[in-house]
Amino acid sequence: MITVDASDLKKEVNALAEFLQSKLQASVVRKGKMLVIEDSKNPTRTRDVKMYLKHFLHHRGFEDYRVTVDRSFVRVVKVKTHKRSKAPRKEGTVPHPADTMPWYYPWKT
């Protein structure tokens, strides 16, 4: 029995349950925001559940979510991202070539 915590996905829990049920060929029971995958004839590995969850998230466009596994408990977590503000680029002038050359060039004054 594997438990999947999909509380961060909110409205996509039903679609996730249907997707996992079709891929794993096992019964998936929804209990609130949790999905319980019960073993059928073939035992289900948490590695397979994680792979299918990542597949589901990628195809739905949820790139800022991460899947974590702890024995028989799988959690879908939204990653907090910080938006970087770009500093305005300073417009400057190009220095004179004599200013950037070494001191021993003859034309430098």
Backbone torsions as a table, in degrees:
resi	resn	phi	psi	omega
1	MET	NA	127.4	-179.7
2	ILE	-120.8	134.6	179.7
3	THR	-108.2	132.0	179.8
4	VAL	-116.5	121.8	176.5
5	ASP	-94.2	107.6	-178.3
6	ALA	-115.4	35.8	-175.8
7	SER	-68.8	-25.1	179.0
8	ASP	-77.5	-16.2	-178.6
9	LEU	-81.9	-19.7	175.9
10	LYS	56.9	-97.4	-171.3
11	LYS	-79.1	-11.3	-175.4
12	GLU	-93.2	8.2	-175.7
13	VAL	-65.7	-41.4	179.2
14	ASN	-64.4	-43.4	178.8
15	ALA	-64.8	-37.3	177.5
16	LEU	-65.2	-41.1	179.3
17	ALA	-63.2	-43.3	178.5
18	GLU	-65.3	-40.4	179.9
19	PHE	-63.3	-47.7	-179.7
20	LEU	-65.0	-37.5	179.6
21	GLN	-65.4	-38.2	179.8
22	SER	-72.5	-35.8	-177.1
23	LYS	-80.7	-39.7	-173.8
24	LEU	-90.5	-14.5	-176.4
25	GLN	54.7	42.5	178.4
26	ALA	-134.1	161.7	179.9
27	SER	-79.7	132.2	179.5
28	VAL	-117.2	119.1	-178.6
29	VAL	-107.8	131.2	179.7
30	ARG	-96.8	127.1	175.6
31	LYS	-126.3	89.4	-176.5
32	GLY	70.5	-120.8	177.3
33	LYS	-96.7	7.5	179.9
34	MET	-105.1	144.1	175.0
35	LEU	-116.4	132.3	178.1
36	VAL	-113.2	119.6	179.8
37	ILE	-101.4	115.6	-178.3
38	GLU	-98.4	139.1	-178.4
39	ASP	-67.7	138.6	174.8
40	SER	-108.9	-138.1	180.0
41	LYS	-63.9	-43.0	179.3
42	ASN	-94.6	129.0	177.0
43	PRO	-68.4	139.5	-178.5
44	THR	-97.7	130.3	179.1
45	ARG	-95.7	148.0	178.0
46	THR	-65.8	-28.0	177.2
47	ARG	-62.4	-40.5	177.9
48	ASP	-67.9	-40.7	179.1
49	VAL	-62.8	-42.7	179.2
50	LYS	-62.8	-42.9	-179.9
51	MET	-62.1	-44.8	-179.7
52	TYR	-68.9	-34.2	176.1
53	LEU	-64.6	-43.1	178.0
54	LYS	-64.2	-38.1	177.1
55	HIS	-62.1	-45.8	178.9
56	PHE	-61.4	-46.9	-178.3
57	LEU	-63.8	-39.7	-179.4
58	HIS	-65.7	-44.1	-177.6
59	HIS	-74.1	-22.7	175.7
60	ARG	-86.3	-8.6	178.2
61	GLY	86.9	18.4	178.1
62	PHE	-92.3	75.6	-175.7
63	GLU	-77.9	-17.7	-177.4
64	ASP	-98.6	28.7	176.7
65	TYR	-116.4	149.8	179.6
66	ARG	-128.7	147.0	180.0
67	VAL	-109.3	124.5	177.5
68	THR	-117.6	148.8	-177.2
69	VAL	-126.5	134.5	173.0
70	ASP	-136.4	96.6	-175.9
71	ARG	55.3	-104.7	-178.6
72	SER	-106.9	18.6	179.5
73	PHE	-118.8	120.5	-178.7
74	VAL	-114.8	133.7	-177.0
75	ARG	-126.3	138.1	174.2
76	VAL	-104.0	117.7	-173.6
77	VAL	-121.0	137.1	175.2
78	LYS	-83.7	130.4	-179.0
79	VAL	-84.8	133.0	178.1
80	LYS	-81.4	127.4	178.9
81	THR	-117.4	147.1	177.4
82	HIS	-107.0	129.7	177.4
83	LYS	-84.7	128.8	178.9
84	ARG	-89.6	133.8	176.4
85	SER	-93.2	131.1	-179.9
86	LYS	-82.1	128.7	177.8
87	ALA	-74.2	140.1	179.4
88	PRO	-62.9	138.2	-179.3
89	ARG	-79.0	133.9	-179.4
90	LYS	-80.7	130.2	175.8
91	GLU	-88.1	125.7	-179.1
92	GLY	-129.7	-176.4	177.8
93	THR	-108.2	154.7	179.0
94	VAL	-80.3	132.0	-179.9
95	PRO	-70.4	157.0	177.3
96	HIS	-65.4	142.8	-179.3
97	PRO	-57.6	-31.5	179.7
98	ALA	-67.0	-27.9	179.4
99	ASP	-74.7	-23.9	-177.7
100	THR	-100.2	-8.2	179.6
101	MET	-82.5	156.9	176.7
102	PRO	-63.5	163.4	-172.4
103	TRP	-66.5	-21.0	-173.7
104	TYR	-89.8	5.9	176.0
105	TYR	-74.8	139.1	-170.9
106	PRO	-70.1	-27.5	-175.0
107	TRP	-85.3	-5.3	179.5
108	LYS	-72.5	133.5	179.4
109	THR	-108.2	NA	NA
